[in-house]
Amino acid sequence: MKVVCIHTAKGGVGKSTAAANLAASLAVLEKQNVLLLDLDAQASASRLLGVAPKEGLLDVLIESDTATLVQRMEKGTVSGVRVLAGGGDLATAERQLASEAGAEQLVRLALDRLREDSRWDAVVIDCAPGVSALNVGALVAASLHVAPCEPSPLGMAGLTESIDLASTVGQRMNPQLQGSKVLLSRMPRTRAARLIEAGLREQLGEQMYRTTIPERAVVVEASAEKIPVIAYAPEAPVSVAFMAWAREVYEELGLGS
């Protein structure tokens, strides 16, 4: 079971859209069984998969009871996807975790229990923006860190902070973390965006995914219907891009092998 942590220090860069569509796309590829773990209080990724926000996820992680975790999982709108939805109580997680010894290990311990169930091929974790104990915990549990960003000065704010955080966690707490990859999302058809992309590729090289996710209105339409865009409009260019990116992740993690 491979774990992908979707995290950026800045919000509003397509993070939850990327998480939901990655989970859905991986489920389509070779019929993978995928769990989306939503650690964002806004629960946007859960909503995009047709699952309403739900309170109490943090308590379940602290209890680390396998049966309760499984009972809490809900079916997403794409076959093969289950969702552990987040809720508003996660906004106060930092305060509750302050009294928990080894809080940064909670997500890993919970997912380790799920590894005993051979049905799971991959877990996609959608993190809240910023740096928190819960986000560190997601990186401790992860095989791969993905940082989506928009090709604009504001859209790239926090990118270095997110990559540095993953690097520190990899060195100190999770030697299994393969590293960080950058996904350009919400890519407009402008010369400025192309110049920013070229600069990032020169700076980051293979740390960037080959695929970029274009900015298209159909993503908003799919969100309104609570369906990942790859299911809502599978032939649309943005859906083709999400599937291509998922294929990169699939091959990078060695899923199916």
Summary of the structure (lengths in Angstrom):
residues: 257
radius of gyration: 16.9
end to end distance: 11.3
largest distance: 51.9
contacts: 913
relative contact order: 0.20
helix: 49%
strand: 17%
